[in-house]
Amino acid sequence: MTSLKVIGVGLGRTGTRSLQTALEELGFGPGYDMLRAFHNPHLYHLFQKLHEDEEDTSTLLQLLHGFSSTLSYPGCLFYEQLMEWNPDAQVILTVRDSPDLWVTSAQETIFSGNKKQSWLAWKIKRFIFSYMMASYVYWVMKIMVVVHGVDPNDPKTDLAQMYTDWNNRVIETVPAEKLLIFNVKEGWKPLCDFLGVPVP
């Protein structure tokens, strides 16, 4: 199984990169996220396998082997399975000041297809995006649709509601004593207190 000490369950664009940097400084690294995936193209094929057979846990184990923490995608999408494998791991839900602020950030970056635009412009953007993106991103997006029940890159999707629903799901399914709801603006203290380590 994996040996995760921290499971990050916040969606992308909630400060996950900052949190990963902090966790690694505190000794909870290395951390796995989308950027780490990008630097391992020999593992891209595993993301398709993860999408096509979510019951095959060996795929997730291969991706996370050797990591002490996982942040953002794809790990957050499988947090319940990761908690089962790592019952002593702490869980951190990163959040923004409001759903609307998260939507603005997400629409400018990872979910740019969600912006209101003509049908033709959306289809052209989707085609270019799917052609140019690394293959693993394509499959992670496919997994997101399954997990969230909506396509975050579809302009008809209410991203604010998706964000709120996700956070509520996490709060309802993670024991309160194992969960830290964390805005990176809060700084080191709440994070270090939660993890039981001194503030650097």
Salt bridges, closest charged atoms under 4 A:
GLU24 OE2 - ARG36 NH2 2.83
ASP33 OD2 - ARG17 NH2 2.41
ASP56 OD2 - LYS49 NZ 3.57
GLU80 OE1 - ARG169 NH2 3.09
ASP97 OD2 - LYS185 NZ 2.48
GLU108 OE2 - LYS115 NZ 2.97
ASP151 OD2 - ARG126 NH1 2.89
ASP154 OD2 - LYS156 NZ 3.30
ASP193 OD2 - LYS189 NZ 2.67
